[in-house]
Each structure stands twice: as structure tokens, then as C-alpha cells.
Amino acid sequence: MAGFWSSLPYHTLVPNQTTVMVPDAVDLVSATLSDPERALVVAYVATEATGRNVEGIAATLRLPPGKYSLGFISPADGKVIETREHVSRHIKETPQVPLPAFTDDLAIRIDRLEKHERTMIPGTQ
């Protein structure tokens, strides 16, 4: 896992708590870093109590228009649990993305694969 964390370009990342949001009511804590364009996003989600299994939780994403790769990684061993693709139509779109089941903590890496044209938000034309 050290390889994953040390490979990140921290000099381009800043805290961003609106890109990946997890529900407050489930005793989880999270931190998110992203580059200014949200082309690279890294989130860390952890349970408040050690040894807790988490299932059935979804995170809310807020990403600019584009196609993205989502990687869910186990920090304990660095293994990729699951990968998915996600398409965002506009930044105001906030879909709920189910998280894979995990114990203790989960890292999420989001990479933009394609940048799409920004479109008008419905009702603002």
C-alpha cells in the first residue's frame, strides 16, 4: 500500500470535501484530496471503531462532466477490490455510488478518462 500512497502527486492535490461524501450517520470518517480540475481524486474512508465491517453504504460523488475510472482499494494490503466506470453529466449531478463491503478502511481513487464539454444545468438556460 505504501507504493500507492507514495505514487500520488501530492503537490497537485488539495483537500476537497465535496467531491466524495459519505453519510455522517454510519460512524465513518473520510478525507478527500483532488487536483483543481478533479481529474484525479483520492478519498480515504475509515470506521471509527477498529474491526468494523461496513456493507450497504453509498458515497455521493460530485464531478465535472466526463468519464471516470473508480478504483476501490484495501489499504491493509493494497489490493484493488473493485473497479468501475462512471459518467458525470454535470457538476451539480450528485449520484449515490455503492461502496464495496470493507473492514476498517477503504481508499478510493478516481481518474478522469475523458473530459466532456460542460453543459448548461437544466433550468439555467
N, C-alpha and C positions, 0 to 999 in steps of 0.2 A: 504494500500500500504506500510505502514511502516514495516509491517511484511515481505513483500517480500524483501525490501532492507536490513533490519536487518538480514535476514536469509542467506545472501551471505557470503561466506568465503573470505572476502577482503584480508586477509593475504596471500592468494594464487593467487590473481589476479593482473595483471599489465596492463597498457594501451596498446592497440593493435589496431591501426587504419587501419590495412589491413584485418582483419577478417570479419567485416561487414562495407561496404562502401555504402553511399547514394549519389545520384547525387548532385553536388555543385550548379547546375543551378536552383534549385527549392526553394531556401531560407530556407533550413533546416540546422540545426546544429546537430552533433552527437558526441557521445563519446562511446568507446568500451573498455571493460575490459575482459581479458581472463586469464586462467591459462596457464602455459608454453606449455602444450600439446594441448591446445584449446579443451579440453574435456568439459569445462564449459566456456561459453561466455555470457556476458551481454552487450547489447547495449542500448543506450538511444538516441532517435531521437526526436527533437523538432522543432517547427516552430519558425521563427524569430519574427513573429507577433502573439500576443495573439488572440485566437478565429478563427484562420485559419483552414479550413478543407482541408485535404490532401487526394487525391484519385489518383489512377493510377501510383503510384510510386513503383519502384523496388529497392531492395538493392542487392549489389553484395556480395556474400559470398566467402571466401577462407578458407577452412577447410581441415585438413588431411583426408586420406581415412577412411571412417566409415559411420555408420548410426547415424543420429542425430534427436532429437526432437526439434522442433522450437515452442516456445510459444510467442504469441503476447499479451501484457498486457497493459491495460489502466492505466497509473499512477494515474489518478484522483480518481479512485475507487478501483483499484487493481484487477479488473475483467479480466479474460482471454478472449480475444476477439476471438482468434482462435489458434488452434494447428495444426501442420503439421509434417510429417516426411520428411527427406531429406537424400539422399545418396550421399556422395562425393567419387569420384574415385581416385583423387589425388589432392595435394595441389595447383597445377597450374591451376586446373579447377576453373573457376570463374563464376558460374551461376548467372543469374538475378532471384531473388526471389521476386514476387509481395508482397508488404506490404498491409495489410488490411487498409481500409479507417480509418482515425483518425482525431481528432480535438486537436490541441495544441501539444500533445506529445504521444510517444509510447515507451514502453520498450520491448525489445526482449531478451528472454532467450533461449540459445542453449545448450542442454545437449547431450553429446555423449552417445549413447545407445550401440553401438558395435564398437570396433576398428578393422579395416581391415588391412591386410598386405599392406605395401607400395609397389607400383608397379612402374616400370620404366615409365617415361613420354615418350609418343610417340616421336620417333626421337632421343632418347638419348641412345638406346641400343648399 
